[in-house]
């Protein structure tokens, strides 16, 4: 996107004024597993910009920091980071059982929504300012919202009977929204039957003894069994060479696969990974191209003795070949969890993260503690002796408008004021906001949710939709300042101050650490000034800043009153 240059009287940065608004091309996606960044071997060659860097034993600390400065997004990542708000849609069997976690042994006749108003969902999401939507096509219960060829536990075998994924994708694209799909690797419907029967007996004995059951245990015991699938999850099968897609009897894709109109892959995977890859293949080839694919890291039955050891290397390789431009949540050179489900990013949120492991071989980029550490990208982390790889890995901050992820009639949505605060602490801290808004059993988003979403979207548009500088010559009165880096050149700023000039003197009005794609600085009180500038105090390389914009909140516009956003 080409941005308009600022007025001459507004100083953007003491270091990067000349580059503000420069037009650059996004770097190309490397081959799976590639560690880019230098030509030849050794540490004497120039460091070239790339989405992933390998740290060599001969790299000096200075060269490591240079590599971090030149780690840049892929084409898919860059496009993803421009879409600052994504609406998450949790809808499925749990909507009708009034649960958060399903068992995989549910009675499919319970799924009977009647009419689903997909267009109403999209209107509500757009009112909130969402530019992308994300549907839970399969949650941990394994219930598929499309008629998958590989499981009976799908919407195709319910009273509703129609393809929800297909209708959702069609409605989203008609509304001009980008589309992502959530496809949980966990699958309760595929738990081994013999193990499940023994587990239920143990749970019954535990309950009879008066011991407390977990949510997963209570759900399993309430539904009984057996699981609705074929027992492929955690069954101990050895990886063998499989063809993806694995055609089923009477498969309608056979001729297209044979002719090459549909791709095919060979992967060395176990029973469940083959099943999961076949479902990924269905989703990508039938509803793609996708703008994000969300792989949840949950493993609900680990404490009960069943776990699926996913073959991430093969999964990521096939995914990359199948959909090279689709950012994968939890995948290499994709996007990552911010580390909480509160919709809040770190004060110092780096899009460049280090790892001791090749990101193409492990979930969540090899980040310790599944991305939850308070510091994952500082110089101290980059220079740790264990670090072998760097990659561009931006944060996604997920949160639900309601206490639960699925709709429950007794819950109420967050207020527009709360959502605005979350926006400023996620989008305003170099992350994307993934806001869950679940439809109800009647197939519509609740009116209370729509009211708050609309007020929230109006507030964001009212405050951040227009730069005060465009309204004419200063001075300007503002209490919000937005700064950003041109991330096509990387993320480099480590510490900065914001200064305003009024009455011929400069004074500091705010400070921060990281900037990244977007940083919102909320001032303690309104400031009136003719000029504003960013002073970069520390950076990993030459910063490339975007134009500074000035904004005024409703509270600043009406001093002494509440920050009303309706």
QUICOR-V968367 format. One line per field, one symbol per residue. phi: phi as a letter, one per 30 degrees, with the letter a starting at -180 (. if undefined). burial: b if it has 16 or more other ideal C-beta (glycine too) atoms within 10 Angstrom, else e. Layout:
phi = ???
burial = ???
This chain:
phi = .dcddddddcddadcbedcdidcbcddddddeidcckbdiciccdddceadbbcccedddeddddddddcdbddedddddddcdbcccccbleddccibcbccjcddddddbdicccdddedddddddjdcbbbcddacddidcdbdddcaddbddcbedicddeddddddddddicdbbbcbdddaddcdddddddddddddddddddiddcdeddddddddiadedccicdididddbdbccdddceiddcedddddjdcdbbcbcbdedddeddddeeedddcbddccabccdcdbdcedcjcbcdddeedddddedddbdccdcdicdhcbbddjaccibcddcccdcbcadcdedcbdiiiddhhidddbbbdeeddcdeddbbbbdadcbccacdcecdcdbddcbddddddddddedcbedbibccccdbdddddibdeedddeddddddddddddcdbdedddkdddccbbbbcbacdddcjcbdcaabcbbcbiibcbdcaaacdcieabcccddadbcacbbbccdcabdaddbcdedbcbbdddddbeicdddcd
burial = eeeeebeeebbbbbbbbebbbeeeebbebbebeebbbbeeeeeeeebebbbbbbbbeebeeebbbbbbbbbbbbbbbbebbebbbbbbbbbbbbbbbebbbbbbbbebeebebeebebeebbbbbbbbbbbbbbbbbbbbbbbbbbbbbbbebbbbbbebeebbbebbbebbeebebbbbbbbbbbbbbbbbeebbeebbeebeeeeeeeeeeeebbbbbbebebbbbbbbbbbbeeeeeebebbeeeeeeebeeebeeeeeeebebebbbbbbbbbbbbbbbbbebbebbbbbbbeebbbeebebebebbbbbbbbbbbebbbbbbbbbbbbbbbbbbeeebbbbebbbbbbbbeebbbbbbbbbbeeebeeeebbbeebbeeeebbbbbbbbbbbbbbbbebbbbbeeeebbbbbbbbbbbbbbbbbbbbbbbbbbbbeebbbbeebbbbbbbbbbbbeebbeebebeeeebebebbbbbbbbbbbbbbbbbebebbbbeeeeeeebbebbbbbbbbbbebeebbebebbbbbbeebbbebbbbbbbbbbbbebeeeeeeeebe
